[in-house]
Amino acid sequence: MTDLSAFSLEGRTVLVTGANTGIGQGIALAVARAGGHVLAVGRSAMDETQAQIAAIGGRCTSIQADLADHRAAVAMLDAAWATHGPIDGLVNNAGIIRRADSVDLSETDWDEVIDLNLKMTFFLSQAFARHVLASAGRGRVVNIASLLSFQGGIRVASYTASKHGVAGLTQVLCNEWAAKGINVNAIAPGYVESNNTTALRADPDRSTAILSRIPAAAGDSRPTLAMRRCFCCPMHPATCTAPSSLWMAAGSRGDPMTQLFAQPNDGKVTQLNGSTRRVVLHLPELMLVEFTFEKGGIGALHSHPHIQSSFVAEGVFEVTIGDETQTIAAGGAYIVPSGVTHGVKALEAGKLIDSFTPVREDFL
Ligand code: NAP
């Protein structure tokens, strides 16, 4: 239970739908590795997931439920809250895909996909939020969107529509609930080995075509690794306050955030006095920047109108925000509201990952 200590979920309970296989299983393992209690929900037995979590000394409770009917899904969540609550995080992962030419796609294939991928995601999130708000607690929702939340794909009309819907839903729920203590984010995976992509992977022409569009296609596309890279960040209490909150785990190979969505100047490195700044990624409303500090390096006191959320990835920093100074070690995080004076001193060599919204044009 050590390799995700920087993103500890110790003492937290996270409900993951579709946790018996694929990406959901990877997420369940990531939560357990971070110390969280997993409520593994799905229509199939969770034996394999439970065994894998038990093998790393984690805690997993299996809940059997067919989520195709959103009322049954809500009843499951209410019962889970009553038995295991409070629940700190909800991962809307369960999803299906139907492949057919758009001229042939049946009404059933439309309805079943939209009902599970989109309708269930909304009503489960709503049920979760009602509990969190009633208990005056804090909550995290992570929706599993898709690269097809941004693209069209082919032969997957209902799936693409559902995942565009999930992206929009993520943003509206984030806008409504962020100030009430519930952060809503989405991870948008690309091409991950799972039952979802069995048909594609069995078609060498399509598979080769897809892989050729992934810049770092030599990596590992197993869901566990992909999710370990990207999952715990949005689940972490201090991250993702940005209004636009889609996290793209797009390629699931290599470093997808920097490679598939690279903008001009992403990767730009600037040497500062005592630190190095690297622009990891910038989107219209969000920027990720890595600062590598040598011991004693100083980020001088300054302020800006951007909202900043910072994660201490390595080392120990003395952080001043307004009138307060605190020491924050690897795994800790802090938020700087718009316009507040702040600065850091590296007590050891270390690394900060800062997100800014909107984009810091002065870094480009
Ligand atoms: P997967 O292995 O097929 O997993 C889908 C999960 O959803 C399974 O646990 C499945 O349970 C569950 N599920 C389906 N229908 C259900 C129902 N009616 N009630 C309860 N659970 C149900 O595929 P995956 O790739 O891991 O998919 C997980 C999520 O990632 C989905 O939302 C998918 O759209 C998304 N995604 C996948 C990729 C990719 O490349 N694989 C890319 C982008 C997004 P059963 O095993 O019982 O069917």
Residues whose N, C-alpha, C, O or C-beta is under 5 A from the ligand:
A	BS01	NAP	G18 A19 N20 T21 G22 I23 G24 G42 R43 S44 A65 D66 L67 A68 N93 A94 G95 I144 A145 S146 L147 P189 G190 Y191 V192 S194 N195 N196 T197
